[in-house]
């Protein structure tokens, strides 16, 4: 009887571990999918940021240069 109880306990434990393993695999797959989505979103945001910086730089270049006081080197 004790031998049968031990086998039943081991079987129950193995079944529980298998279920937990499946849960962890599903969770891992979901997390991997989230990482992929967030990586794509990050890359898109970096691209938009680079484009915005380029537009700002182009606008800055179009600004008129203020009249700067003449430097001593320029008057010499």
mmCIF file of the N, C-alpha and C atoms, coordinates in Angstrom:
data_MODEL
# 
_entry.id   MODEL 
# 
loop_
_atom_site.group_PDB 
_atom_site.id 
_atom_site.type_symbol 
_atom_site.label_atom_id 
_atom_site.label_alt_id 
_atom_site.label_comp_id 
_atom_site.label_asym_id 
_atom_site.label_entity_id 
_atom_site.label_seq_id 
_atom_site.pdbx_PDB_ins_code 
_atom_site.Cartn_x 
_atom_site.Cartn_y 
_atom_site.Cartn_z 
_atom_site.occupancy 
_atom_site.B_iso_or_equiv 
_atom_site.pdbx_formal_charge 
_atom_site.auth_seq_id 
_atom_site.auth_comp_id 
_atom_site.auth_asym_id 
_atom_site.auth_atom_id 
_atom_site.pdbx_PDB_model_num 
ATOM 1   N N  . UNK A 1 1  ? 0.805  -1.190 0.000   1.00 0.00 ? 1  UNK A N  1 
ATOM 2   C CA . UNK A 1 1  ? 0.000  0.000  0.000   1.00 0.00 ? 1  UNK A CA 1 
ATOM 3   C C  . UNK A 1 1  ? 0.855  1.264  0.000   1.00 0.00 ? 1  UNK A C  1 
ATOM 4   N N  . UNK A 1 2  ? 1.882  1.289  0.846   1.00 0.00 ? 2  UNK A N  1 
ATOM 5   C CA . UNK A 1 2  ? 2.746  2.465  0.941   1.00 0.00 ? 2  UNK A CA 1 
ATOM 6   C C  . UNK A 1 2  ? 3.423  2.728  -0.388  1.00 0.00 ? 2  UNK A C  1 
ATOM 7   N N  . UNK A 1 3  ? 3.797  1.657  -1.074  1.00 0.00 ? 3  UNK A N  1 
ATOM 8   C CA . UNK A 1 3  ? 4.446  1.790  -2.381  1.00 0.00 ? 3  UNK A CA 1 
ATOM 9   C C  . UNK A 1 3  ? 3.489  2.428  -3.384  1.00 0.00 ? 3  UNK A C  1 
ATOM 10  N N  . UNK A 1 4  ? 2.234  2.009  -3.351  1.00 0.00 ? 4  UNK A N  1 
ATOM 11  C CA . UNK A 1 4  ? 1.222  2.554  -4.258  1.00 0.00 ? 4  UNK A CA 1 
ATOM 12  C C  . UNK A 1 4  ? 0.967  4.030  -3.953  1.00 0.00 ? 4  UNK A C  1 
ATOM 13  N N  . UNK A 1 5  ? 0.929  4.390  -2.665  1.00 0.00 ? 5  UNK A N  1 
ATOM 14  C CA . UNK A 1 5  ? 0.728  5.787  -2.281  1.00 0.00 ? 5  UNK A CA 1 
ATOM 15  C C  . UNK A 1 5  ? 1.876  6.661  -2.764  1.00 0.00 ? 5  UNK A C  1 
ATOM 16  N N  . UNK A 1 6  ? 3.093  6.155  -2.662  1.00 0.00 ? 6  UNK A N  1 
ATOM 17  C CA . UNK A 1 6  ? 4.269  6.903  -3.106  1.00 0.00 ? 6  UNK A CA 1 
ATOM 18  C C  . UNK A 1 6  ? 4.209  7.124  -4.618  1.00 0.00 ? 6  UNK A C  1 
ATOM 19  N N  . UNK A 1 7  ? 3.843  6.097  -5.344  1.00 0.00 ? 7  UNK A N  1 
ATOM 20  C CA . UNK A 1 7  ? 3.733  6.230  -6.810  1.00 0.00 ? 7  UNK A CA 1 
ATOM 21  C C  . UNK A 1 7  ? 2.636  7.221  -7.157  1.00 0.00 ? 7  UNK A C  1 
ATOM 22  N N  . UNK A 1 8  ? 1.520  7.185  -6.458  1.00 0.00 ? 8  UNK A N  1 
ATOM 23  C CA . UNK A 1 8  ? 0.431  8.125  -6.707  1.00 0.00 ? 8  UNK A CA 1 
ATOM 24  C C  . UNK A 1 8  ? 0.879  9.566  -6.428  1.00 0.00 ? 8  UNK A C  1 
ATOM 25  N N  . UNK A 1 9  ? 1.621  9.746  -5.356  1.00 0.00 ? 9  UNK A N  1 
ATOM 26  C CA . UNK A 1 9  ? 2.115  11.089 -5.026  1.00 0.00 ? 9  UNK A CA 1 
ATOM 27  C C  . UNK A 1 9  ? 3.087  11.582 -6.098  1.00 0.00 ? 9  UNK A C  1 
ATOM 28  N N  . UNK A 1 10 ? 3.960  10.699 -6.547  1.00 0.00 ? 10 UNK A N  1 
ATOM 29  C CA . UNK A 1 10 ? 4.918  11.081 -7.593  1.00 0.00 ? 10 UNK A CA 1 
ATOM 30  C C  . UNK A 1 10 ? 4.176  11.406 -8.883  1.00 0.00 ? 10 UNK A C  1 
ATOM 31  N N  . UNK A 1 11 ? 3.197  10.594 -9.222  1.00 0.00 ? 11 UNK A N  1 
ATOM 32  C CA . UNK A 1 11 ? 2.406  10.830 -10.439 1.00 0.00 ? 11 UNK A CA 1 
ATOM 33  C C  . UNK A 1 11 ? 1.689  12.173 -10.365 1.00 0.00 ? 11 UNK A C  1 
ATOM 34  N N  . UNK A 1 12 ? 1.090  12.444 -9.215  1.00 0.00 ? 12 UNK A N  1 
ATOM 35  C CA . UNK A 1 12 ? 0.393  13.716 -9.025  1.00 0.00 ? 12 UNK A CA 1 
ATOM 36  C C  . UNK A 1 12 ? 1.368  14.894 -9.141  1.00 0.00 ? 12 UNK A C  1 
ATOM 37  N N  . UNK A 1 13 ? 2.516  14.730 -8.557  1.00 0.00 ? 13 UNK A N  1 
ATOM 38  C CA . UNK A 1 13 ? 3.535  15.793 -8.603  1.00 0.00 ? 13 UNK A CA 1 
ATOM 39  C C  . UNK A 1 13 ? 4.029  16.013 -10.039 1.00 0.00 ? 13 UNK A C  1 
ATOM 40  N N  . UNK A 1 14 ? 4.253  14.939 -10.759 1.00 0.00 ? 14 UNK A N  1 
ATOM 41  C CA . UNK A 1 14 ? 4.705  15.054 -12.151 1.00 0.00 ? 14 UNK A CA 1 
ATOM 42  C C  . UNK A 1 14 ? 3.627  15.727 -12.991 1.00 0.00 ? 14 UNK A C  1 
ATOM 43  N N  . UNK A 1 15 ? 2.378  15.339 -12.789 1.00 0.00 ? 15 UNK A N  1 
ATOM 44  C CA . UNK A 1 15 ? 1.281  15.978 -13.525 1.00 0.00 ? 15 UNK A CA 1 
ATOM 45  C C  . UNK A 1 15 ? 1.233  17.483 -13.232 1.00 0.00 ? 15 UNK A C  1 
ATOM 46  N N  . UNK A 1 16 ? 1.396  17.821 -11.967 1.00 0.00 ? 16 UNK A N  1 
ATOM 47  C CA . UNK A 1 16 ? 1.395  19.226 -11.580 1.00 0.00 ? 16 UNK A CA 1 
ATOM 48  C C  . UNK A 1 16 ? 2.565  19.972 -12.243 1.00 0.00 ? 16 UNK A C  1 
ATOM 49  N N  . UNK A 1 17 ? 3.725  19.362 -12.256 1.00 0.00 ? 17 UNK A N  1 
ATOM 50  C CA . UNK A 1 17 ? 4.894  19.987 -12.883 1.00 0.00 ? 17 UNK A CA 1 
ATOM 51  C C  . UNK A 1 17 ? 4.707  20.151 -14.388 1.00 0.00 ? 17 UNK A C  1 
ATOM 52  N N  . UNK A 1 18 ? 4.086  19.172 -15.025 1.00 0.00 ? 18 UNK A N  1 
ATOM 53  C CA . UNK A 1 18 ? 3.823  19.275 -16.463 1.00 0.00 ? 18 UNK A CA 1 
ATOM 54  C C  . UNK A 1 18 ? 2.855  20.424 -16.762 1.00 0.00 ? 18 UNK A C  1 
ATOM 55  N N  . UNK A 1 19 ? 1.817  20.553 -15.941 1.00 0.00 ? 19 UNK A N  1 
ATOM 56  C CA . UNK A 1 19 ? 0.883  21.662 -16.126 1.00 0.00 ? 19 UNK A CA 1 
ATOM 57  C C  . UNK A 1 19 ? 1.584  23.007 -15.928 1.00 0.00 ? 19 UNK A C  1 
ATOM 58  N N  . UNK A 1 20 ? 2.399  23.078 -14.910 1.00 0.00 ? 20 UNK A N  1 
ATOM 59  C CA . UNK A 1 20 ? 3.138  24.316 -14.644 1.00 0.00 ? 20 UNK A CA 1 
ATOM 60  C C  . UNK A 1 20 ? 4.084  24.633 -15.798 1.00 0.00 ? 20 UNK A C  1 
ATOM 61  N N  . UNK A 1 21 ? 4.719  23.619 -16.337 1.00 0.00 ? 21 UNK A N  1 
ATOM 62  C CA . UNK A 1 21 ? 5.624  23.808 -17.475 1.00 0.00 ? 21 UNK A CA 1 
ATOM 63  C C  . UNK A 1 21 ? 4.864  24.362 -18.674 1.00 0.00 ? 21 UNK A C  1 
ATOM 64  N N  . UNK A 1 22 ? 3.682  23.825 -18.948 1.00 0.00 ? 22 UNK A N  1 
ATOM 65  C CA . UNK A 1 22 ? 2.873  24.323 -20.063 1.00 0.00 ? 22 UNK A CA 1 
ATOM 66  C C  . UNK A 1 22 ? 2.458  25.774 -19.834 1.00 0.00 ? 22 UNK A C  1 
ATOM 67  N N  . UNK A 1 23 ? 2.077  26.099 -18.593 1.00 0.00 ? 23 UNK A N  1 
ATOM 68  C CA . UNK A 1 23 ? 1.712  27.478 -18.273 1.00 0.00 ? 23 UNK A CA 1 
ATOM 69  C C  . UNK A 1 23 ? 2.888  28.418 -18.505 1.00 0.00 ? 23 UNK A C  1 
ATOM 70  N N  . UNK A 1 24 ? 4.056  27.997 -18.067 1.00 0.00 ? 24 UNK A N  1 
ATOM 71  C CA . UNK A 1 24 ? 5.245  28.832 -18.242 1.00 0.00 ? 24 UNK A CA 1 
ATOM 72  C C  . UNK A 1 24 ? 5.610  28.990 -19.716 1.00 0.00 ? 24 UNK A C  1 
ATOM 73  N N  . UNK A 1 25 ? 5.406  27.946 -20.490 1.00 0.00 ? 25 UNK A N  1 
ATOM 74  C CA . UNK A 1 25 ? 5.679  28.066 -21.932 1.00 0.00 ? 25 UNK A CA 1 
ATOM 75  C C  . UNK A 1 25 ? 4.731  29.065 -22.581 1.00 0.00 ? 25 UNK A C  1 
ATOM 76  N N  . UNK A 1 26 ? 3.447  29.014 -22.213 1.00 0.00 ? 26 UNK A N  1 
ATOM 77  C CA . UNK A 1 26 ? 2.483  29.978 -22.767 1.00 0.00 ? 26 UNK A CA 1 
ATOM 78  C C  . UNK A 1 26 ? 2.830  31.402 -22.330 1.00 0.00 ? 26 UNK A C  1 
ATOM 79  N N  . UNK A 1 27 ? 3.176  31.556 -21.055 1.00 0.00 ? 27 UNK A N  1 
ATOM 80  C CA . UNK A 1 27 ? 3.552  32.873 -20.558 1.00 0.00 ? 27 UNK A CA 1 
ATOM 81  C C  . UNK A 1 27 ? 4.790  33.389 -21.280 1.00 0.00 ? 27 UNK A C  1 
ATOM 82  N N  . UNK A 1 28 ? 5.755  32.526 -21.466 1.00 0.00 ? 28 UNK A N  1 
ATOM 83  C CA . UNK A 1 28 ? 6.976  32.917 -22.171 1.00 0.00 ? 28 UNK A CA 1 
ATOM 84  C C  . UNK A 1 28 ? 6.677  33.335 -23.606 1.00 0.00 ? 28 UNK A C  1 
ATOM 85  N N  . UNK A 1 29 ? 5.798  32.604 -24.277 1.00 0.00 ? 29 UNK A N  1 
ATOM 86  C CA . UNK A 1 29 ? 5.434  32.955 -25.655 1.00 0.00 ? 29 UNK A CA 1 
ATOM 87  C C  . UNK A 1 29 ? 4.756  34.323 -25.694 1.00 0.00 ? 29 UNK A C  1 
ATOM 88  N N  . UNK A 1 30 ? 3.868  34.577 -24.734 1.00 0.00 ? 30 UNK A N  1 
ATOM 89  C CA . UNK A 1 30 ? 3.199  35.881 -24.686 1.00 0.00 ? 30 UNK A CA 1 
ATOM 90  C C  . UNK A 1 30 ? 4.197  37.005 -24.417 1.00 0.00 ? 30 UNK A C  1 
ATOM 91  N N  . UNK A 1 31 ? 5.113  36.764 -23.508 1.00 0.00 ? 31 UNK A N  1 
ATOM 92  C CA . UNK A 1 31 ? 6.124  37.782 -23.212 1.00 0.00 ? 31 UNK A CA 1 
ATOM 93  C C  . UNK A 1 31 ? 7.032  38.031 -24.415 1.00 0.00 ? 31 UNK A C  1 
ATOM 94  N N  . UNK A 1 32 ? 7.395  36.981 -25.115 1.00 0.00 ? 32 UNK A N  1 
ATOM 95  C CA . UNK A 1 32 ? 8.226  37.143 -26.318 1.00 0.00 ? 32 UNK A CA 1 
ATOM 96  C C  . UNK A 1 32 ? 7.484  37.958 -27.367 1.00 0.00 ? 32 UNK A C  1 
ATOM 97  N N  . UNK A 1 33 ? 6.172  37.726 -27.483 1.00 0.00 ? 33 UNK A N  1 
ATOM 98  C CA . UNK A 1 33 ? 5.369  38.495 -28.432 1.00 0.00 ? 33 UNK A CA 1 
ATOM 99  C C  . UNK A 1 33 ? 5.319  39.963 -28.016 1.00 0.00 ? 33 UNK A C  1 
ATOM 100 N N  . UNK A 1 34 ? 5.166  40.220 -26.727 1.00 0.00 ? 34 UNK A N  1 
ATOM 101 C CA . UNK A 1 34 ? 5.149  41.600 -26.247 1.00 0.00 ? 34 UNK A CA 1 
ATOM 102 C C  . UNK A 1 34 ? 6.482  42.297 -26.498 1.00 0.00 ? 34 UNK A C  1 
ATOM 103 N N  . UNK A 1 35 ? 7.562  41.585 -26.305 1.00 0.00 ? 35 UNK A N  1 
ATOM 104 C CA . UNK A 1 35 ? 8.886  42.155 -26.564 1.00 0.00 ? 35 UNK A CA 1 
ATOM 105 C C  . UNK A 1 35 ? 9.006  42.522 -28.039 1.00 0.00 ? 35 UNK A C  1 
ATOM 106 N N  . UNK A 1 36 ? 8.512  41.642 -28.904 1.00 0.00 ? 36 UNK A N  1 
ATOM 107 C CA . UNK A 1 36 ? 8.585  41.910 -30.340 1.00 0.00 ? 36 UNK A CA 1 
ATOM 108 C C  . UNK A 1 36 ? 7.768  43.154 -30.696 1.00 0.00 ? 36 UNK A C  1 
ATOM 109 N N  . UNK A 1 37 ? 6.559  43.266 -30.141 1.00 0.00 ? 37 UNK A N  1 
ATOM 110 C CA . UNK A 1 37 ? 5.705  44.424 -30.418 1.00 0.00 ? 37 UNK A CA 1 
ATOM 111 C C  . UNK A 1 37 ? 6.361  45.705 -29.893 1.00 0.00 ? 37 UNK A C  1 
ATOM 112 N N  . UNK A 1 38 ? 6.877  45.644 -28.674 1.00 0.00 ? 38 UNK A N  1 
ATOM 113 C CA . UNK A 1 38 ? 7.503  46.834 -28.092 1.00 0.00 ? 38 UNK A CA 1 
ATOM 114 C C  . UNK A 1 38 ? 8.787  47.223 -28.821 1.00 0.00 ? 38 UNK A C  1 
ATOM 115 N N  . UNK A 1 39 ? 9.527  46.240 -29.295 1.00 0.00 ? 39 UNK A N  1 
ATOM 116 C CA . UNK A 1 39 ? 10.731 46.539 -30.074 1.00 0.00 ? 39 UNK A CA 1 
ATOM 117 C C  . UNK A 1 39 ? 10.363 47.252 -31.369 1.00 0.00 ? 39 UNK A C  1 
ATOM 118 N N  . UNK A 1 40 ? 9.318  46.774 -32.035 1.00 0.00 ? 40 UNK A N  1 
ATOM 119 C CA . UNK A 1 40 ? 8.862  47.421 -33.260 1.00 0.00 ? 40 UNK A CA 1 
ATOM 120 C C  . UNK A 1 40 ? 8.394  48.847 -32.966 1.00 0.00 ? 40 UNK A C  1 
ATOM 121 N N  . UNK A 1 41 ? 7.629  49.009 -31.883 1.00 0.00 ? 41 UNK A N  1 
ATOM 122 C CA . UNK A 1 41 ? 7.162  50.342 -31.511 1.00 0.00 ? 41 UNK A CA 1 
ATOM 123 C C  . UNK A 1 41 ? 8.334  51.270 -31.197 1.00 0.00 ? 41 UNK A C  1 
ATOM 124 N N  . UNK A 1 42 ? 9.321  50.762 -30.478 1.00 0.00 ? 42 UNK A N  1 
ATOM 125 C CA . UNK A 1 42 ? 10.498 51.565 -30.151 1.00 0.00 ? 42 UNK A CA 1 
ATOM 126 C C  . UNK A 1 42 ? 11.230 51.988 -31.418 1.00 0.00 ? 42 UNK A C  1 
ATOM 127 N N  . UNK A 1 43 ? 11.405 51.053 -32.349 1.00 0.00 ? 43 UNK A N  1 
ATOM 128 C CA . UNK A 1 43 ? 12.095 51.374 -33.596 1.00 0.00 ? 43 UNK A CA 1 
ATOM 129 C C  . UNK A 1 43 ? 11.336 52.428 -34.393 1.00 0.00 ? 43 UNK A C  1 
ATOM 130 N N  . UNK A 1 44 ? 10.005 52.333 -34.404 1.00 0.00 ? 44 UNK A N  1 
ATOM 131 C CA . UNK A 1 44 ? 9.207  53.332 -35.110 1.00 0.00 ? 44 UNK A CA 1 
ATOM 132 C C  . UNK A 1 44 ? 9.342  54.705 -34.441 1.00 0.00 ? 44 UNK A C  1 
ATOM 133 N N  . UNK A 1 45 ? 9.337  54.718 -33.114 1.00 0.00 ? 45 UNK A N  1 
ATOM 134 C CA . UNK A 1 45 ? 9.490  55.989 -32.401 1.00 0.00 ? 45 UNK A CA 1 
ATOM 135 C C  . UNK A 1 45 ? 10.866 56.599 -32.631 1.00 0.00 ? 45 UNK A C  1 
ATOM 136 N N  . UNK A 1 46 ? 11.893 55.745 -32.675 1.00 0.00 ? 46 UNK A N  1 
ATOM 137 C CA . UNK A 1 46 ? 13.239 56.260 -32.954 1.00 0.00 ? 46 UNK A CA 1 
ATOM 138 C C  . UNK A 1 46 ? 13.307 56.850 -34.356 1.00 0.00 ? 46 UNK A C  1 
ATOM 139 N N  . UNK A 1 47 ? 12.641 56.215 -35.292 1.00 0.00 ? 47 UNK A N  1 
ATOM 140 C CA . UNK A 1 47 ? 12.622 56.723 -36.662 1.00 0.00 ? 47 UNK A CA 1 
ATOM 141 C C  . UNK A 1 47 ? 11.892 58.066 -36.734 1.00 0.00 ? 47 UNK A C  1 
ATOM 142 N N  . UNK A 1 48 ? 10.757 58.151 -36.052 1.00 0.00 ? 48 UNK A N  1 
ATOM 143 C CA . UNK A 1 48 ? 10.008 59.414 -36.026 1.00 0.00 ? 48 UNK A CA 1 
ATOM 144 C C  . UNK A 1 48 ? 10.816 60.514 -35.346 1.00 0.00 ? 48 UNK A C  1 
ATOM 145 N N  . UNK A 1 49 ? 11.532 60.156 -34.289 1.00 0.00 ? 49 UNK A N  1 
ATOM 146 C CA . UNK A 1 49 ? 12.372 61.131 -33.593 1.00 0.00 ? 49 UNK A CA 1 
ATOM 147 C C  . UNK A 1 49 ? 13.473 61.646 -34.513 1.00 0.00 ? 49 UNK A C  1 
ATOM 148 N N  . UNK A 1 50 ? 14.106 60.742 -35.251 1.00 0.00 ? 50 UNK A N  1 
ATOM 149 C CA . UNK A 1 50 ? 15.169 61.149 -36.175 1.00 0.00 ? 50 UNK A CA 1 
ATOM 150 C C  . UNK A 1 50 ? 14.611 62.068 -37.255 1.00 0.00 ? 50 UNK A C  1 
ATOM 151 N N  . UNK A 1 51 ? 13.423 61.764 -37.758 1.00 0.00 ? 51 UNK A N  1 
ATOM 152 C CA . UNK A 1 51 ? 12.805 62.618 -38.775 1.00 0.00 ? 51 UNK A CA 1 
ATOM 153 C C  . UNK A 1 51 ? 12.471 63.987 -38.199 1.00 0.00 ? 51 UNK A C  1 
ATOM 154 N N  . UNK A 1 52 ? 11.949 64.014 -36.983 1.00 0.00 ? 52 UNK A N  1 
ATOM 155 C CA . UNK A 1 52 ? 11.620 65.291 -36.344 1.00 0.00 ? 52 UNK A CA 1 
ATOM 156 C C  . UNK A 1 52 ? 12.877 66.112 -36.104 1.00 0.00 ? 52 UNK A C  1 
ATOM 157 N N  . UNK A 1 53 ? 13.943 65.462 -35.668 1.00 0.00 ? 53 UNK A N  1 
ATOM 158 C CA . UNK A 1 53 ? 15.204 66.184 -35.464 1.00 0.00 ? 53 UNK A CA 1 
ATOM 159 C C  . UNK A 1 53 ? 15.707 66.773 -36.779 1.00 0.00 ? 53 UNK A C  1 
ATOM 160 N N  . UNK A 1 54 ? 15.597 66.006 -37.843 1.00 0.00 ? 54 UNK A N  1 
ATOM 161 C CA . UNK A 1 54 ? 16.038 66.496 -39.148 1.00 0.00 ? 54 UNK A CA 1 
ATOM 162 C C  . UNK A 1 54 ? 15.223 67.723 -39.563 1.00 0.00 ? 54 UNK A C  1 
ATOM 163 N N  . UNK A 1 55 ? 13.901 67.683 -39.300 1.00 0.00 ? 55 UNK A N  1 
ATOM 164 C CA . UNK A 1 55 ? 13.065 68.843 -39.644 1.00 0.00 ? 55 UNK A CA 1 
ATOM 165 C C  . UNK A 1 55 ? 13.441 70.061 -38.793 1.00 0.00 ? 55 UNK A C  1 
ATOM 166 N N  . UNK A 1 56 ? 13.673 69.830 -37.516 1.00 0.00 ? 56 UNK A N  1 
ATOM 167 C CA . UNK A 1 56 ? 14.064 70.942 -36.637 1.00 0.00 ? 56 UNK A CA 1 
ATOM 168 C C  . UNK A 1 56 ? 15.408 71.511 -37.082 1.00 0.00 ? 56 UNK A C  1 
ATOM 169 N N  . UNK A 1 57 ? 16.365 70.644 -37.397 1.00 0.00 ? 57 UNK A N  1 
ATOM 170 C CA . UNK A 1 57 ? 17.668 71.120 -37.878 1.00 0.00 ? 57 UNK A CA 1 
ATOM 171 C C  . UNK A 1 57 ? 17.519 71.936 -39.153 1.00 0.00 ? 57 UNK A C  1 
ATOM 172 N N  . UNK A 1 58 ? 16.650 71.480 -40.065 1.00 0.00 ? 58 UNK A N  1 
ATOM 173 C CA . UNK A 1 58 ? 16.433 72.222 -41.313 1.00 0.00 ? 58 UNK A CA 1 
ATOM 174 C C  . UNK A 1 58 ? 15.813 73.584 -41.028 1.00 0.00 ? 58 UNK A C  1 
ATOM 175 N N  . UNK A 1 59 ? 14.878 73.635 -40.078 1.00 0.00 ? 59 UNK A N  1 
ATOM 176 C CA . UNK A 1 59 ? 14.277 74.920 -39.718 1.00 0.00 ? 59 UNK A CA 1 
ATOM 177 C C  . UNK A 1 59 ? 15.297 75.847 -39.076 1.00 0.00 ? 59 UNK A C  1 
ATOM 178 N N  . UNK A 1 60 ? 16.143 75.303 -38.216 1.00 0.00 ? 60 UNK A N  1 
ATOM 179 C CA . UNK A 1 60 ? 17.175 76.115 -37.566 1.00 0.00 ? 60 UNK A CA 1 
ATOM 180 C C  . UNK A 1 60 ? 18.119 76.698 -38.614 1.00 0.00 ? 60 UNK A C  1 
ATOM 181 N N  . UNK A 1 61 ? 18.470 75.927 -39.618 1.00 0.00 ? 61 UNK A N  1 
ATOM 182 C CA . UNK A 1 61 ? 19.369 76.430 -40.674 1.00 0.00 ? 61 UNK A CA 1 
ATOM 183 C C  . UNK A 1 61 ? 18.731 77.555 -41.467 1.00 0.00 ? 61 UNK A C  1 
ATOM 184 N N  . UNK A 1 62 ? 17.410 77.578 -41.545 1.00 0.00 ? 62 UNK A N  1 
ATOM 185 C CA . UNK A 1 62 ? 16.722 78.627 -42.308 1.00 0.00 ? 62 UNK A CA 1 
ATOM 186 C C  . UNK A 1 62 ? 16.564 79.911 -41.509 1.00 0.00 ? 62 UNK A C  1 
ATOM 187 N N  . UNK A 1 63 ? 16.795 79.848 -40.200 1.00 0.00 ? 63 UNK A N  1 
ATOM 188 C CA . UNK A 1 63 ? 16.671 81.056 -39.381 1.00 0.00 ? 63 UNK A CA 1 
ATOM 189 C C  . UNK A 1 63 ? 17.750 82.062 -39.780 1.00 0.00 ? 63 UNK A C  1 
ATOM 190 N N  . UNK A 1 64 ? 17.379 83.327 -39.770 1.00 0.00 ? 64 UNK A N  1 
ATOM 191 C CA . UNK A 1 64 ? 18.396 84.344 -40.092 1.00 0.00 ? 64 UNK A CA 1 
ATOM 192 C C  . UNK A 1 64 ? 19.432 84.420 -38.968 1.00 0.00 ? 64 UNK A C  1 
ATOM 193 N N  . UNK A 1 65 ? 20.666 84.718 -39.358 1.00 0.00 ? 65 UNK A N  1 
ATOM 194 C CA . UNK A 1 65 ? 21.733 84.857 -38.373 1.00 0.00 ? 65 UNK A CA 1 
ATOM 195 C C  . UNK A 1 65 ? 21.623 86.248 -37.786 1.00 0.00 ? 65 UNK A C  1 
ATOM 196 N N  . UNK A 1 66 ? 21.522 86.372 -36.467 1.00 0.00 ? 66 UNK A N  1 
ATOM 197 C CA . UNK A 1 66 ? 21.413 87.711 -35.871 1.00 0.00 ? 66 UNK A CA 1 
ATOM 198 C C  . UNK A 1 66 ? 22.709 88.486 -36.091 1.00 0.00 ? 66 UNK A C  1 
ATOM 199 N N  . UNK A 1 67 ? 22.584 89.796 -36.142 1.00 0.00 ? 67 UNK A N  1 
ATOM 200 C CA . UNK A 1 67 ? 23.779 90.632 -36.310 1.00 0.00 ? 67 UNK A CA 1 
ATOM 201 C C  . UNK A 1 67 ? 24.636 90.500 -35.067 1.00 0.00 ? 67 UNK A C  1 
ATOM 202 N N  . UNK A 1 68 ? 25.765 89.874 -35.255 1.00 0.00 ? 68 UNK A N  1 
ATOM 203 C CA . UNK A 1 68 ? 26.686 89.685 -34.142 1.00 0.00 ? 68 UNK A CA 1 
ATOM 204 C C  . UNK A 1 68 ? 27.647 90.852 -34.125 1.00 0.00 ? 68 UNK A C  1 
ATOM 205 N N  . UNK A 1 69 ? 28.046 91.305 -32.923 1.00 0.00 ? 69 UNK A N  1 
ATOM 206 C CA . UNK A 1 69 ? 29.048 92.384 -32.887 1.00 0.00 ? 69 UNK A CA 1 
ATOM 207 C C  . UNK A 1 69 ? 30.327 91.925 -33.562 1.00 0.00 ? 69 UNK A C  1 
ATOM 208 N N  . UNK A 1 70 ? 30.962 92.831 -34.236 1.00 0.00 ? 70 UNK A N  1 
ATOM 209 C CA . UNK A 1 70 ? 32.185 92.480 -34.958 1.00 0.00 ? 70 UNK A CA 1 
ATOM 210 C C  . UNK A 1 70 ? 33.247 92.057 -33.969 1.00 0.00 ? 70 UNK A C  1 
ATOM 211 N N  . UNK A 1 71 ? 33.916 90.982 -34.307 1.00 0.00 ? 71 UNK A N  1 
ATOM 212 C CA . UNK A 1 71 ? 35.001 90.524 -33.429 1.00 0.00 ? 71 UNK A CA 1 
ATOM 213 C C  . UNK A 1 71 ? 36.253 91.344 -33.721 1.00 0.00 ? 71 UNK A C  1 
ATOM 214 N N  . UNK A 1 72 ? 37.160 91.431 -32.763 1.00 0.00 ? 72 UNK A N  1 
ATOM 215 C CA . UNK A 1 72 ? 38.385 92.223 -32.984 1.00 0.00 ? 72 UNK A CA 1 
ATOM 216 C C  . UNK A 1 72 ? 39.177 91.696 -34.185 1.00 0.00 ? 72 UNK A C  1 
ATOM 217 N N  . UNK A 1 73 ? 39.077 90.411 -34.423 1.00 0.00 ? 73 UNK A N  1 
ATOM 218 C CA . UNK A 1 73 ? 39.837 89.827 -35.552 1.00 0.00 ? 73 UNK A CA 1 
ATOM 219 C C  . UNK A 1 73 ? 39.256 90.296 -36.883 1.00 0.00 ? 73 UNK A C  1 
ATOM 220 N N  . UNK A 1 74 ? 37.925 90.474 -36.937 1.00 0.00 ? 74 UNK A N  1 
ATOM 221 C CA . UNK A 1 74 ? 37.297 90.864 -38.194 1.00 0.00 ? 74 UNK A CA 1 
ATOM 222 C C  . UNK A 1 74 ? 37.633 92.306 -38.539 1.00 0.00 ? 74 UNK A C  1 
ATOM 223 N N  . UNK A 1 75 ? 37.829 93.178 -37.560 1.00 0.00 ? 75 UNK A N  1 
ATOM 224 C CA . UNK A 1 75 ? 38.130 94.579 -37.841 1.00 0.00 ? 75 UNK A CA 1 
ATOM 225 C C  . UNK A 1 75 ? 39.613 94.813 -38.096 1.00 0.00 ? 75 UNK A C  1 
ATOM 226 N N  . UNK A 1 76 ? 40.439 93.867 -37.832 1.00 0.00 ? 76 UNK A N  1 
ATOM 227 C CA . UNK A 1 76 ? 41.883 94.056 -38.016 1.00 0.00 ? 76 UNK A CA 1 
ATOM 228 C C  . UNK A 1 76 ? 42.313 93.843 -39.418 1.00 0.00 ? 76 UNK A C  1 
# 
